[in-house]
Amino acid sequence: MGVLHVIWVIVKILLIILAVLFVIYFLNLDQKLMAWFYKLVNKVFDRKKTDIKF
């Protein structure tokens, strides 16, 4: 295994990571995931009894 082979593997891995991040950015998947997560969290906390007294 030569140095050139190791560099080529690192470049391929970085290109794959870059492609995945671009797809996430282009399709706005991070915001869609956070919207789903907020809905889930709100369901949990809306059922809790509050103890706030004004």
Protein Blocks (a to p, Z undefined) as FASTA:
>chain_A
ZZklmmmmmmmmmmmmmmmmmmmmmnommmmmmmmmmmmmmmmmmmpccfbdZZ
